[in-house]
Amino acid sequence: MDRRWAEAAERLVEYERYLRAHIEFEERHLLPHCQVGRLRWASEVYRAEHRRIEQLLRKAMDGLALARRFEMTAAAIIALLDGEKTLKHVVEHHHEREEKGLFAELRGADWVNREAATAG
């Protein structure tokens, strides 16, 4: 709200880096173990949410880039915040799905227990 666009851009880039690492880990190491009928939601649901999150994040980053180049009106700032609110909502919904589905259901899986035993 203080129009500190450079700082906001730095934070958004940092958030993107962490989010991409999370998505990459989940898609590479967890989702391949999702078998139809074993988990509440199929791996395609998680992947589709990841693509939607990436799309919304790109839109937020593009909006912020515009804000840095042009004088923003109050309406444009509100639109930017609305877009970020949508991103936040989708990320929160995805996190809830992971907690209730993916993480909870994979926690008891045999391959997780074997890997934890060998790692420790």
N, C-alpha and C positions, 0 to 999 in steps of 0.2 A: 504494500500500500504506500510505502515511502518512495516507490519508483526507483529502487536500487536494483536496476535491471542487471548489471554485471554480477552482483552478488547472487541474485536469483538464478541467473544462468549457470553460475558455478555450482550452486546447490543442485540444480536440476541435472546437470551433467554427472555429478557425483551420485545422485539417486539413480540415474540411468545405468551407471556402471554396476552398482550393487544389484539392481533389478535384473540386469542381463546375466550376471553371475548366478543369481538365484534360478532364473529360467533355464540357463544352460545346465546347471547341476541337476535340476529336477528332470529335464528332458533326457539327459544322458544317463543318469544313474537311478532314477526312481520310476519314471513312466514306463521304461521297457519291462518292468516287472508287473505291470498292471495287466491282469488277465480278466477277460470278460467273465462276469459272474462272481469274481472274487472281491471286486471293489464296487463301491456304491456308484461311482461315476467312471466311465471309460476314459482311457488316456486321451482320447480325442477331445473330450470336454476340457481337460486341463490345457491342452495345446491350443484349442480355439480361444480360450480365455487369455493365454499368453499372447496370441496374435492381436487380440483386441486391446490388451494393455499396452503392447508395443505401439499400436496405432494411435491410441489416445496420448501416449507419452510423446510421440513424434508431433502430434498436433499441438500439444502444450509447448513443446520446444520451438516449433515454428511460430506460434503466437508470441512467445517471449522474444524471439528474434525480431519480429515485427515491432514489438514494443521498444526494443533497443534502438531501432532505426528511425522511428517516427514518434511524434508527440501523440500520446494516447489520450483519447477522450474518456470521460467517465464511463460511457457505454461500452467502449472497447475494453476497458479494464474489467468491467463486470462480466463481459463475455469471456475474457481470459480466465477469470476466477471460476466461472460456471464450468468451463472445460476442465479445469483442474479438479473441480468438485466431482465431476463425472469420473475422471481417472481415479481419484481417491476411493470413490464408491466401488468401482469395479475391482480395484486392488483389494479392498477390504472384503468384498464378497468372495474373491478368489482365495484369499487367506483363510477365510472361514471354511470354505469347501476343502482346502488342504487339511486343516486341523480336524474337521469332522470326518473326512473321507480318507484321502491319500495317506497322510501321516499316521493317523490312528489305525488304519487297516493294515498298512505295511509294517507297523511296529511289531506285530506278532508274526510276521511272515518268516518262514524258515531261513530264506537267504539272508535276511537282515540279521538274524541271530547268529548265523555262521560267520558273516563278515564282521560283526561286532566282536565275536570271540577271537578271531584271528587278528583283529586290529589292536586289541587290548593286551 
